[in-house]
């Protein structure tokens, strides 16, 4: 089992594959992802084919099923990245994860989360709630809607 930080990088990379598919960044990003996964081995061609299948599935998904298809493919790629990291020797994992994280930052469309840990990576709605004068802070890559904004009491100013 991977440490949480490495699992988080794998999750971020899975989301980046889905978010980058079909964009101008896709060709180079896909090649580099396949190269990272193959680590100089013969599997690079097979990984390129899997990436092409993901892109095709995302492009043909109907609006009603597109979120489910995207979430499924993000999880599949997260699993591939996790498996690749788990197969490395412990001393190789952090450098490989750092390279994967840099790859995501360099070539993602910008729609993939890039916040530092701790983080929440979600393909659906997320609700954060603060109470008793507390505050929830974060980075959102998408729409943000507020309800019942905090209103300080007379003693709080």
C-alpha positions as CSV (number, residue, x, y, z in Angstrom):
1,X,0.0,0.0,0.0
2,X,1.2,3.5,-0.9
3,X,1.6,6.4,1.5
4,X,-1.3,8.9,1.3
5,X,0.9,11.5,-0.5
6,X,1.7,9.1,-3.3
7,X,-1.9,7.9,-3.6
8,X,-2.9,11.5,-3.9
9,X,-0.5,12.0,-6.8
10,X,-1.9,8.9,-8.5
11,X,-5.5,10.3,-8.1
12,X,-4.5,13.7,-9.4
13,X,-2.9,12.1,-12.4
14,X,-6.0,10.0,-13.1
15,X,-8.1,13.1,-13.1
16,X,-5.6,14.8,-15.3
17,X,-5.8,12.1,-17.9
18,X,-9.6,12.5,-18.1
19,X,-9.4,16.3,-18.1
20,X,-6.7,16.5,-20.7
21,X,-8.2,14.0,-23.1
22,X,-9.3,15.6,-26.4
23,X,-7.5,18.9,-25.7
24,X,-4.6,20.4,-27.5
25,X,-2.3,19.1,-24.8
26,X,-3.5,15.5,-25.2
27,X,-1.0,14.1,-27.8
28,X,2.1,15.2,-25.8
29,X,0.6,14.4,-22.4
30,X,-0.5,11.0,-23.6
31,X,2.9,10.1,-24.9
32,X,4.6,11.2,-21.7
33,X,2.1,9.3,-19.6
34,X,2.7,6.2,-21.6
35,X,6.4,6.7,-21.3
36,X,6.2,7.2,-17.6
37,X,4.1,4.1,-17.1
38,X,6.3,1.9,-19.3
39,X,9.5,3.2,-17.6
40,X,11.5,2.2,-20.7
41,X,9.7,-1.1,-21.2
42,X,7.8,-2.5,-24.1
43,X,4.4,-1.6,-22.6
44,X,4.5,2.0,-23.9
45,X,2.6,1.0,-27.1
46,X,-0.1,-0.8,-25.1
47,X,-0.5,2.2,-22.8
48,X,-0.9,4.6,-25.8
49,X,-3.7,2.3,-27.0
50,X,-5.4,2.4,-23.6
51,X,-5.1,6.2,-23.5
52,X,-6.6,6.3,-27.0
53,X,-9.5,4.1,-25.8
54,X,-10.1,6.5,-22.9
55,X,-10.1,9.5,-25.2
56,X,-12.6,7.8,-27.5
57,X,-14.9,6.8,-24.7
58,X,-14.9,10.3,-23.3
59,X,-15.6,11.8,-26.7
60,X,-18.5,9.5,-27.4
61,X,-20.2,9.6,-24.0
62,X,-23.6,11.1,-24.1
63,X,-24.2,14.1,-21.8
64,X,-26.2,12.1,-19.3
65,X,-23.5,9.5,-18.9
66,X,-20.4,11.7,-19.4
67,X,-19.7,12.3,-15.7
68,X,-20.0,8.6,-14.9
69,X,-17.7,7.7,-17.8
70,X,-15.2,10.4,-16.8
71,X,-15.2,9.2,-13.2
72,X,-14.8,5.6,-14.2
73,X,-11.8,6.4,-16.4
74,X,-10.2,8.6,-13.8
75,X,-10.4,5.7,-11.3
76,X,-9.0,3.3,-13.9
77,X,-6.0,5.6,-14.5
78,X,-5.6,6.2,-10.8
79,X,-5.3,2.5,-10.4
80,X,-2.7,2.2,-13.2
81,X,-0.6,4.9,-11.7
82,X,-0.9,3.4,-8.2
83,X,0.0,0.0,-9.5
84,X,3.0,1.4,-11.3
85,X,4.2,3.1,-8.2
86,X,3.7,0.0,-6.0
87,X,5.8,-2.0,-8.4
88,X,8.8,0.2,-7.8
89,X,11.3,-0.2,-5.0
90,X,10.5,2.0,-2.1
91,X,13.5,4.3,-2.8
92,X,12.3,4.8,-6.4
93,X,8.7,5.7,-5.6
94,X,9.1,9.3,-4.4
95,X,11.2,10.4,-7.4
96,X,8.8,8.6,-9.8
97,X,5.8,10.2,-8.1
98,X,7.5,13.7,-8.3
99,X,8.1,13.1,-12.0
100,X,4.4,12.1,-12.5
101,X,3.3,15.2,-10.5
102,X,5.5,17.5,-12.6
103,X,4.1,15.9,-15.8
104,X,0.6,16.6,-14.7
105,X,1.4,20.2,-13.8
106,X,3.2,20.8,-17.1
107,X,0.6,19.3,-19.5
108,X,-2.8,19.3,-17.8
109,X,-5.4,21.7,-19.1
110,X,-5.5,23.4,-15.8
111,X,-8.8,21.8,-14.9
112,X,-7.1,19.2,-12.8
113,X,-6.7,20.0,-9.1
114,X,-3.3,21.2,-8.2
115,X,-3.7,22.1,-4.5
116,X,-1.1,21.0,-2.0
117,X,-2.0,18.2,0.5
118,X,-4.3,17.7,2.3
119,X,-6.7,17.7,-0.6
120,X,-10.0,16.5,-2.0
121,X,-10.2,15.4,-5.6
122,X,-13.8,15.0,-6.7
123,X,-15.6,14.7,-9.9
124,X,-18.9,15.6,-8.4
125,X,-20.3,18.1,-5.9
126,X,-18.6,18.5,-2.6
127,X,-20.0,20.3,0.4
128,X,-17.9,22.0,3.0
129,X,-19.7,23.4,6.0
130,X,-18.3,25.7,8.7
131,X,-20.1,26.3,12.0
132,X,-19.7,28.1,15.3
133,X,-17.6,30.8,13.7
134,X,-15.1,28.4,12.0
135,X,-13.9,28.9,8.4
136,X,-13.5,26.5,5.5
137,X,-10.9,27.6,2.9
138,X,-9.9,25.9,-0.3
139,X,-9.2,26.2,-4.0
140,X,-12.0,25.4,-6.4
141,X,-11.6,24.7,-10.0
142,X,-15.1,25.3,-11.1
143,X,-18.4,26.9,-10.0
144,X,-18.8,27.9,-6.3
145,X,-22.1,28.6,-4.8
146,X,-22.7,30.0,-1.3
147,X,-25.7,29.5,0.9
148,X,-26.3,31.1,4.3
149,X,-23.0,33.1,4.4
150,X,-21.5,33.6,7.8
151,X,-22.9,36.6,9.6
152,X,-21.1,37.6,12.8
153,X,-23.2,38.2,15.9
154,X,-23.2,41.6,17.5
155,X,-20.4,40.6,20.0
156,X,-18.2,39.4,17.1
157,X,-18.2,42.7,15.2
